[in-house]
Amino acid sequence: MGFIDDIQVDRDLQIQTACVAFFLLIFPLYFFSVAAGAVSPAGMGGVGKYSVSGEITYIDFDEGGEYIADGTSLTIDLNTDSLSDMEQEMNIVGVLVSMTYDEDEQGRPLPLCGSQTAGDTITGSATHLNFSNSADGQNSGGSGAHEASTIWYNSSMIGSDVEGLSETSIVEQLDANGAGLGDYSIEISVSAAGDTCTNPFGGQNEDNGEDVSYTIQLIVLDYTIVPFVDIENL
């Protein structure tokens, strides 16, 4: 029997063929309508369930190194005017500060002291507009590294199915709409600590600060929003 003969007598085949035809017709129409309406919020979907995905990339903003004395801070002021026109058009949704540091303190051996180097605290903070965040790290008597980031988008939506919101509402929580442009202030501070000697004569190691290397990057989000399709129920 040929395919036409089979489909006339096989109800399961009829249903499968109808489903294939349906998706071949509906999917191109849907994606065409999305593309046609993407230039205007009015063309976006209403309240429903959407699958949201995204990819994070970075723009190198600044880098360097500085000896930061104990109890002091290094302040770095930046502006996105230094970026290219293409970079300024990207969806900048945050800033990332990465710091690395060693230990320049030397423990004094027995019988003079018998001390160990102490962990120092390095704090990095990043501020843009009214968004600010900070994070501490320690070298624990040796080398260390940590990051501090500040973001202004709803990261919990990425890689999830969002229900009960319109497509426009989701976009508003993912697209910075130019909010990533302007002034940035980065601050890195050091709180050094010297160990107390373990012999009766006491004493403390001298620790005046730390050498800190840093890189500053802007966080860029590319996102995709599509209506949720439950394949299992098809």
C-alpha positions as CSV (number, residue, x, y, z in Angstrom):
1,M,0.0,0.0,0.0
2,G,1.1,3.5,-0.7
3,F,1.1,6.5,1.8
4,I,-2.3,7.7,0.5
5,D,-3.8,4.3,1.0
6,D,-2.2,4.0,4.5
7,I,-3.5,7.3,5.7
8,Q,-7.0,6.5,4.6
9,V,-7.2,3.5,6.9
10,D,-4.7,4.3,9.7
11,R,-6.2,6.8,12.2
12,D,-3.0,7.2,14.1
13,L,-1.2,8.1,10.9
14,Q,-4.0,10.6,10.1
15,I,-3.5,12.3,13.5
16,Q,0.3,12.4,13.1
17,T,0.0,13.8,9.6
18,A,-2.4,16.5,10.8
19,C,0.0,17.5,13.7
20,V,2.9,17.8,11.3
21,A,0.9,19.9,8.9
22,F,-0.3,22.1,11.8
23,F,3.2,22.9,13.0
24,L,4.5,23.4,9.5
25,L,1.9,26.1,9.0
26,I,1.8,27.7,12.5
27,F,5.5,27.9,13.4
28,P,6.5,30.0,10.3
29,L,3.5,32.3,10.9
30,Y,4.3,32.8,14.6
31,F,8.0,33.6,14.0
32,F,7.1,35.9,11.2
33,S,4.6,37.8,13.4
34,V,7.2,38.0,16.2
35,A,9.8,39.5,13.8
36,A,7.3,41.9,12.4
37,G,6.2,43.1,15.9
38,A,9.6,43.2,17.5
39,V,10.2,46.9,16.7
40,S,7.3,47.9,18.8
41,P,6.2,46.8,22.3
42,A,2.6,46.7,21.0
43,G,3.7,43.7,18.9
44,M,4.8,41.7,21.9
45,G,2.9,38.9,23.5
46,G,0.4,39.4,26.3
47,V,0.4,37.8,29.8
48,G,1.3,34.1,29.5
49,K,4.1,31.7,30.0
50,Y,7.5,32.3,28.3
51,S,10.8,30.5,28.1
52,V,13.7,32.9,28.7
53,S,17.3,32.3,27.8
54,G,20.3,34.5,27.8
55,E,24.1,34.7,27.2
56,I,26.5,36.9,29.2
57,T,29.5,38.5,27.5
58,Y,32.0,41.1,28.8
59,I,33.4,44.4,27.7
60,D,36.9,45.1,29.0
61,F,36.6,48.5,30.8
62,D,39.9,49.0,32.7
63,E,42.8,47.1,34.3
64,G,45.8,47.9,36.4
65,G,47.6,47.3,39.6
66,E,48.4,49.4,42.7
67,Y,50.0,49.1,46.1
68,I,47.2,50.0,48.5
69,A,48.4,51.0,52.0
70,D,46.7,49.5,55.1
71,G,43.5,51.5,56.0
72,T,43.4,53.3,52.6
73,S,41.4,52.9,49.4
74,L,42.1,53.2,45.7
75,T,39.2,54.9,43.8
76,I,38.9,54.4,40.0
77,D,36.4,56.7,38.2
78,L,35.3,55.6,34.7
79,N,32.8,56.6,32.1
80,T,31.3,54.7,29.1
81,D,32.3,57.6,26.8
82,S,35.5,55.6,26.4
83,L,33.7,52.8,24.7
84,S,33.1,52.4,21.0
85,D,29.8,53.3,19.5
86,M,29.0,49.6,19.0
87,E,29.8,48.8,22.6
88,Q,27.6,51.7,23.9
89,E,24.6,50.2,22.0
90,M,25.0,46.9,23.8
91,N,22.7,45.8,26.6
92,I,25.0,46.7,29.5
93,V,23.4,45.2,32.7
94,G,26.3,45.2,35.3
95,V,29.9,45.7,36.2
96,L,32.4,43.1,37.4
97,V,35.6,43.8,39.3
98,S,38.1,41.0,39.6
99,M,41.0,41.4,42.1
100,T,44.1,39.3,42.8
101,Y,46.7,39.9,45.5
102,D,49.7,38.3,47.3
103,E,51.1,38.6,50.8
104,D,54.1,40.9,51.4
105,E,54.2,40.2,55.1
106,Q,57.1,38.0,56.4
107,G,56.6,35.9,59.5
108,R,59.6,36.0,61.9
109,P,60.9,32.5,62.9
110,L,61.8,31.1,66.3
111,P,63.5,31.9,68.6
112,L,63.0,35.6,67.6
113,C,59.2,35.4,67.3
114,G,57.7,32.2,65.9
115,S,54.8,33.9,64.1
116,Q,52.9,33.2,61.0
117,T,51.6,35.7,58.4
118,A,48.1,36.9,59.0
119,G,45.3,37.1,56.4
120,D,44.5,40.6,55.2
121,T,41.1,41.7,54.0
122,I,40.7,43.3,50.6
123,T,37.3,44.9,49.8
124,G,36.1,45.8,46.3
125,S,33.0,47.8,45.6
126,A,31.4,48.9,42.3
127,T,28.9,51.8,42.0
128,H,26.8,53.0,39.0
129,L,23.9,55.4,39.3
130,N,22.0,54.2,42.4
131,F,23.3,50.6,42.0
132,S,26.1,49.5,44.3
133,N,27.6,46.3,45.8
134,S,30.8,45.2,47.5
135,A,32.6,42.0,48.4
136,D,35.5,41.0,50.7
137,G,38.3,38.6,50.1
138,Q,41.3,37.5,52.1
139,N,44.8,36.4,51.1
140,S,44.9,34.1,54.2
141,G,48.6,34.7,54.6
142,G,49.3,33.9,51.0
143,S,47.9,34.8,47.6
144,G,44.2,35.4,47.1
145,A,41.5,36.5,44.6
146,H,37.9,37.5,44.6
147,E,35.3,39.4,42.6
148,A,32.7,42.1,43.2
149,S,29.8,42.7,40.9
150,T,26.8,45.0,40.6
151,I,23.9,44.2,38.3
152,W,20.7,45.9,37.3
153,Y,18.7,43.1,35.7
154,N,16.6,40.2,36.9
155,S,19.1,37.4,36.6
156,S,16.7,34.8,38.1
157,M,14.7,34.9,34.8
158,I,17.5,33.6,32.7
159,G,17.2,29.9,31.9
160,S,13.7,29.7,33.4
161,D,10.0,29.6,32.4
162,V,8.3,32.8,33.5
163,E,4.5,32.7,34.0
164,G,2.0,35.4,34.7
165,L,3.8,38.2,33.0
166,S,3.6,39.8,29.5
167,E,6.5,39.8,27.2
168,T,6.9,43.5,27.6
169,S,7.2,43.1,31.4
170,I,9.9,40.5,31.0
171,V,11.8,42.7,28.6
172,E,11.7,45.6,31.1
173,Q,13.5,43.4,33.7
174,L,16.2,42.2,31.2
175,D,16.9,45.2,29.0
176,A,18.8,48.1,30.6
177,N,17.5,50.5,27.9
178,G,20.7,52.6,28.2
179,A,20.9,52.5,32.0
180,G,24.4,51.0,31.7
181,L,25.8,54.2,30.2
182,G,27.4,56.9,32.3
183,D,29.8,57.2,35.3
184,Y,31.2,54.3,37.3
185,S,33.1,54.4,40.5
186,I,35.2,51.5,41.7
187,E,36.8,51.4,45.1
188,I,39.4,48.9,46.4
189,S,40.5,49.0,50.1
190,V,42.9,47.1,52.2
191,S,42.8,46.2,55.9
192,A,46.2,44.5,56.7
193,A,46.8,42.5,59.9
194,G,50.1,41.4,61.4
195,D,50.4,38.3,63.7
196,T,51.3,38.6,67.3
197,C,54.4,36.7,68.3
198,T,54.0,33.5,70.2
199,N,56.9,34.1,72.7
200,P,56.7,35.9,76.0
201,F,58.4,39.0,74.6
202,G,55.4,39.7,72.2
203,G,55.7,41.8,69.2
204,Q,53.9,42.0,65.8
205,N,54.9,41.6,62.2
206,E,54.9,44.7,60.1
207,D,52.3,44.7,57.4
208,N,51.8,48.1,55.6
209,G,49.4,47.1,52.8
210,E,49.1,44.9,49.7
211,D,49.7,44.9,46.0
212,V,46.4,44.5,44.3
213,S,45.9,43.8,40.5
214,Y,42.4,44.4,39.1
215,T,40.4,44.1,35.9
216,I,37.1,45.9,35.4
217,Q,34.5,44.6,32.9
218,L,31.0,45.6,31.9
219,I,28.5,42.8,31.8
220,V,26.4,42.5,28.6
221,L,23.3,40.4,28.3
222,D,21.8,39.0,25.1
223,Y,18.4,37.4,25.8
224,T,15.7,35.5,24.0
225,I,12.0,35.3,25.0
226,V,9.7,32.7,23.3
227,P,6.2,31.4,24.3
228,F,6.4,28.3,26.4
229,V,5.5,25.1,24.5
230,D,4.8,22.0,26.5
231,I,6.0,19.3,24.0
232,E,4.9,16.5,26.3
233,N,1.2,17.4,25.9
234,L,1.3,17.7,22.2
